[in-house]
Amino acid sequence: MAQQVQGVIARAKGQPVSLETIVVPDPGPGEAIVKVLACGVCHTDLHYREGAINDEFPFLLGHEAAGVVESTGPEVTEIQPGDFVILNWRAVCGDCRACRRGRPQYCFATHNASQRMTLTDGTELSPALGIGAFCQKTLVAAGQCTKVDPTAPPEVAGLLGCGVMAGLGAAINTGNVGRGDSVAVFGCGGVGDAAIEGARLGGAHTIIAVDIDDQKLRWARDFGATHTVNATQEDPVEKIREYTDGNGADVVIEAIGLPSVYEQAFYARDLAGTVVLVGVPNPEMKIELPFIDVFGRGGALKSSWYGDCLPSRDFPMLIDLYLQGRLNLDGFVSERIGLDQVEEAFDKMEHGAVLRSVVVMGDAS
């Protein structure tokens, strides 16, 4: 029987979000209903509200979440009611060309629930990234549920569902940061600080944080940055070379998504070094580099999509590291809020006042 719950809706481009009644249908084949315990306020949700993803309004926002499986539909075997899960937006299909080649982290056919949640008048909702977790309960594909250790607090576990995983993976998976490497990270918001944390986990010797906000640079120190550069006061390329014996960093991660910053990242790497783009540009942006420099500097220019993660592999491992005290997820949680405070959280995020506001909706009972 369909259920009615409260959820956060973006009805029109650029308009404030609203808390409304959502109708959640019973799960069908391959689907699950998850009681959402906590969901981070991610910049992607703001992009949806602003119409920067697509125009399929109204959107049910929220996607960076953890919760408990309430019920499952037919043909679901990998999870069961009562499982504590992190929701992911890469439900691996197992049959596309990437999956068949043993590279499921690049799955080209990830899937969502077939049914739609609706408003009480029957209006179909577009769930953000196929999840829609600013909601007391949400309907997802069973493959979007990754079971992890239930002793992890949901407000930190859910952060692996998007931004923190994107940054950690940009360093560990895409950048292949290893012992003794030097790493520079441009942009020290949630994703950038997660990249710094990932570089620390990978064994980087030198980790240089670059931003234009001194508060963000202080946060970067907390996550493992060994050096900081305020790009409004110093040339970041020159400072990165200074901190790396004149060479440039082995891995440079751009976590902003601006052409001018990407160009700085390109020239801040060592010869044969790697540039990783994890910041999301808008569709109108273009970049121009001297072609001879692309050739002459060698190395690799990579883009990192969801941190090149495989949720079934990475989420449980990272939760284990957190529970061992080796991964600082608590540091990302700036505040805990209610469903009715999401619009205020967007404003704080835009002004750089928080790393993550996390909507907390209850406990597992």
C-alpha positions in Angstrom: 0.0 0.0 0.0 1.4 3.4 -1.0 2.7 5.6 1.9 2.6 9.4 2.3 5.7 11.1 3.8 7.3 14.5 3.9 9.9 15.6 1.3 11.7 18.6 -0.1 10.6 19.7 -3.6 12.0 22.1 -6.1 9.0 23.2 -8.2 10.5 25.7 -10.5 13.9 27.0 -11.6 15.5 29.3 -9.0 12.6 29.2 -6.7 12.9 28.4 -3.0 12.3 24.7 -2.1 9.2 23.6 -0.2 8.3 20.8 2.2 5.4 18.8 0.8 3.6 15.5 1.0 5.1 12.7 -1.2 3.4 9.5 -2.2 5.8 6.5 -2.2 4.4 3.4 -4.0 5.1 -0.2 -2.9 8.4 -1.5 -4.3 8.1 -3.3 -7.6 10.5 -5.9 -9.0 14.1 -4.9 -8.3 13.1 -2.0 -6.1 13.4 -1.1 -2.4 11.9 1.4 0.0 14.5 3.0 2.3 13.7 4.8 5.5 16.1 7.8 5.2 18.0 8.6 8.4 20.3 11.3 7.2 21.1 13.1 4.0 23.8 15.7 3.2 23.1 18.9 1.4 25.2 18.7 -1.7 25.9 21.3 -4.3 24.3 19.0 -6.9 20.9 19.5 -5.2 21.4 23.3 -5.7 22.2 22.7 -9.3 18.9 20.8 -9.7 17.0 23.7 -8.0 18.7 26.2 -10.4 17.8 24.1 -13.5 21.5 23.4 -14.2 21.1 19.6 -14.6 17.9 19.5 -16.6 14.4 21.1 -16.6 12.4 18.0 -15.5 10.7 19.8 -12.6 9.4 19.2 -10.0 12.4 17.6 -8.4 12.5 15.6 -5.2 15.9 16.7 -3.9 18.5 14.9 -1.8 20.8 12.1 -2.8 23.8 11.9 -0.3 22.1 9.6 2.2 22.1 6.6 4.5 19.1 4.7 5.9 17.5 1.4 6.7 15.8 -0.8 4.1 12.1 -1.0 5.0 10.8 -3.3 2.3 11.9 -4.8 -1.0 10.1 -5.9 -4.1 10.2 -9.2 -6.0 13.6 -10.4 -7.4 15.6 -8.5 -4.8 18.2 -10.8 -3.2 21.2 -8.6 -2.3 19.5 -6.6 0.5 16.7 -7.3 3.0 14.5 -5.3 5.4 16.5 -4.0 8.3 19.8 -3.6 6.4 21.7 -0.3 7.1 22.6 1.1 3.6 24.3 4.0 1.9 22.4 5.1 -1.2 24.4 5.4 -4.4 23.7 6.7 -7.9 25.7 4.1 -9.6 23.6 0.9 -9.6 25.9 -1.3 -11.7 24.0 -3.1 -14.5 26.4 -6.0 -14.8 25.9 -6.3 -18.6 27.1 -3.2 -20.4 30.4 -3.1 -22.2 32.3 -1.7 -19.2 30.9 -4.3 -16.9 31.6 -7.2 -19.3 35.2 -5.9 -19.5 35.6 -6.1 -15.7 35.3 -2.4 -15.2 32.0 -1.9 -13.4 33.1 1.4 -11.8 32.6 2.8 -15.3 29.2 1.2 -15.9 27.4 2.9 -18.8 23.9 1.7 -17.9 23.3 2.4 -14.3 19.7 2.2 -13.4 17.0 3.7 -11.0 13.6 2.6 -9.8 11.1 2.1 -12.6 8.2 3.6 -10.7 7.9 7.3 -9.8 7.1 8.9 -6.5 4.4 11.6 -6.9 2.8 14.5 -5.2 -0.7 13.9 -3.8 -2.3 15.2 -7.0 -0.5 12.6 -9.0 2.3 14.8 -10.4 5.3 12.7 -11.0 8.6 13.7 -9.3 12.1 13.6 -10.7 14.3 12.3 -7.9 17.7 13.9 -7.7 20.3 11.5 -9.2 17.5 8.8 -9.1 17.4 8.9 -5.3 15.3 11.8 -3.8 16.4 11.5 -0.2 15.3 14.8 1.3 12.4 12.6 2.2 11.4 10.4 5.2 11.2 7.4 2.9 12.3 7.0 -0.7 11.9 4.4 -3.5 15.1 3.3 -5.2 16.5 0.5 -7.3 17.8 -2.2 -5.0 21.3 -1.8 -6.6 21.4 1.7 -5.3 21.6 0.3 -1.7 25.0 -0.6 -0.5 25.0 -2.4 2.8 27.6 -1.2 5.4 28.4 -1.6 9.1 25.3 -0.3 11.0 27.5 1.0 13.9 28.5 4.0 11.7 26.4 7.1 12.4 24.1 7.7 9.4 24.9 11.4 9.2 28.5 10.6 8.4 27.9 7.4 6.5 25.6 9.1 4.0 28.3 11.5 3.0 30.0 8.7 1.1 27.0 8.6 -1.2 28.3 11.6 -3.2 30.6 14.5 -2.4 33.1 12.8 0.0 33.3 9.7 -2.2 33.9 12.0 -5.2 36.9 13.7 -3.5 38.4 10.5 -1.9 38.1 8.7 -5.1 39.6 11.5 -7.2 42.8 11.0 -5.1 42.8 7.3 -4.5 41.1 5.8 -7.6 41.5 8.3 -10.4 44.8 10.0 -9.3 46.3 6.8 -7.9 48.0 8.8 -5.2 50.7 6.6 -3.6 53.4 6.6 -0.9 55.7 9.6 -1.1 53.7 11.5 -3.7 53.2 15.2 -3.7 49.6 16.4 -4.3 48.0 19.8 -4.8 44.2 20.3 -4.5 42.5 23.4 -5.9 39.3 24.2 -4.1 38.8 23.2 -0.4 35.1 22.7 -0.1 33.7 19.3 0.8 35.0 17.6 -2.3 38.4 19.2 -2.2 38.9 18.4 1.5 37.8 14.8 0.8 40.5 14.7 -1.9 43.0 16.0 0.7 41.9 13.2 3.1 42.2 10.7 0.3 45.8 11.9 -0.5 46.7 11.5 3.2 45.2 8.0 3.2 47.2 7.1 0.0 50.4 8.1 1.7 51.2 11.4 0.1 54.2 13.2 1.6 53.3 16.7 0.6 49.7 17.9 0.3 49.2 21.5 -0.8 45.7 23.1 -0.4 44.8 26.1 -2.6 41.7 28.3 -2.1 40.7 31.9 -1.8 39.1 31.6 1.6 41.3 31.4 4.7 38.6 29.5 6.7 38.5 26.8 4.0 42.3 26.6 4.1 42.1 26.1 7.9 39.7 23.3 7.3 42.1 21.8 4.8 44.8 21.6 7.4 42.4 19.6 9.6 42.1 17.0 6.8 45.8 16.6 6.2 47.1 19.5 4.1 50.8 20.1 4.9 50.8 23.5 3.1 48.2 26.1 2.2 48.1 28.8 -0.5 45.6 31.7 -0.6 45.4 32.3 -4.4 44.3 35.9 -3.9 47.6 36.6 -2.2 50.1 34.3 -3.9 50.6 32.7 -7.3 49.5 29.1 -6.6 51.6 27.6 -9.4 54.7 29.2 -8.2 54.0 28.2 -4.6 53.3 24.6 -5.5 56.6 24.5 -7.4 58.3 26.0 -4.4 56.9 23.3 -2.1 58.0 20.6 -4.5 61.6 21.4 -5.1 60.8 23.5 -8.1 59.1 20.5 -9.9 55.4 20.7 -9.5 53.1 18.2 -7.8 52.9 14.5 -8.9 49.1 14.7 -8.8 47.0 17.9 -9.0 43.3 17.8 -8.3 40.9 20.5 -9.6 37.8 20.5 -7.3 36.2 23.7 -8.6 35.4 23.3 -12.3 36.6 26.6 -13.7 38.7 26.8 -16.8 41.1 29.4 -15.3 41.7 27.1 -12.3 42.2 24.0 -14.5 44.9 25.9 -16.4 46.7 26.6 -13.1 46.4 22.9 -12.2 47.8 21.9 -15.6 50.9 24.0 -15.0 51.3 23.2 -11.4 52.0 19.5 -12.0 55.4 17.9 -12.5 56.5 16.6 -15.9 54.6 13.3 -16.5 52.3 14.2 -13.6 48.6 13.8 -13.4 45.8 16.3 -13.4 42.4 15.1 -12.1 39.3 17.2 -12.8 36.5 16.5 -10.2 35.0 19.9 -10.1 31.9 20.2 -12.3 32.0 22.8 -15.1 28.9 24.2 -16.7 28.2 23.3 -20.3 29.2 26.7 -21.7 32.7 26.6 -20.4 35.7 26.1 -22.7 39.4 25.7 -22.1 42.3 26.5 -24.4 45.9 25.2 -23.8 48.9 25.4 -26.1 48.9 22.0 -27.8 52.7 21.7 -27.6 52.4 21.9 -23.8 49.8 19.1 -23.7 52.3 17.0 -25.6 55.5 18.3 -24.1 54.5 17.9 -20.4 53.5 14.3 -20.8 51.5 12.6 -18.0 47.8 12.3 -17.9 44.7 14.5 -17.9 41.8 12.7 -16.3 38.3 13.4 -15.3 36.9 11.7 -12.2 33.2 10.8 -12.2 31.9 9.8 -8.7 35.5 9.3 -7.8 35.6 6.3 -10.2 34.1 4.4 -7.3 32.5 1.0 -7.1 30.1 1.4 -4.2 30.0 -2.3 -3.3 33.8 -2.3 -3.0 34.5 1.2 -1.7 31.7 2.1 0.7 32.2 -0.8 3.2 36.0 -0.4 3.1 35.8 3.3 3.8 33.2 2.8 6.6 35.6 0.3 8.2 38.4 2.9 8.0 36.2 5.4 9.7 35.3 3.0 12.5 39.0 2.3 13.0 39.6 6.0 13.4 41.6 6.3 10.2 39.2 8.3 8.1 37.9 11.7 9.3 34.3 11.7 8.2 33.1 13.6 11.3 35.0 16.7 10.2 32.8 17.2 7.2 29.6 17.6 9.3 29.2 21.3 10.0 25.7 21.2 11.3 22.7 18.9 11.7 19.4 20.3 10.5 15.8 19.3 9.8 13.9 18.9 6.5 12.5 22.4 6.8 15.9 24.0 6.9 17.3 22.9 3.5 16.7 26.3 1.8 18.7 27.9 4.6 21.5 25.3 4.1 21.7 26.2 0.4 22.4 29.8 1.4 25.1 28.8 3.8 26.7 26.5 1.3 26.8 29.2 -1.4 28.5 31.6 1.1 31.1 29.0 2.1 29.9 28.9 5.7 29.7 25.1 5.9 31.4 22.0 4.6 28.2 20.0 4.9 24.8 20.6 6.4 23.2 17.2 7.1 19.5 16.7 7.3 18.8 14.2 10.2 15.4 12.5 10.1 15.6 9.9 12.9 17.3 6.7 14.1 17.1 3.1 12.9 14.3 2.1 15.3 
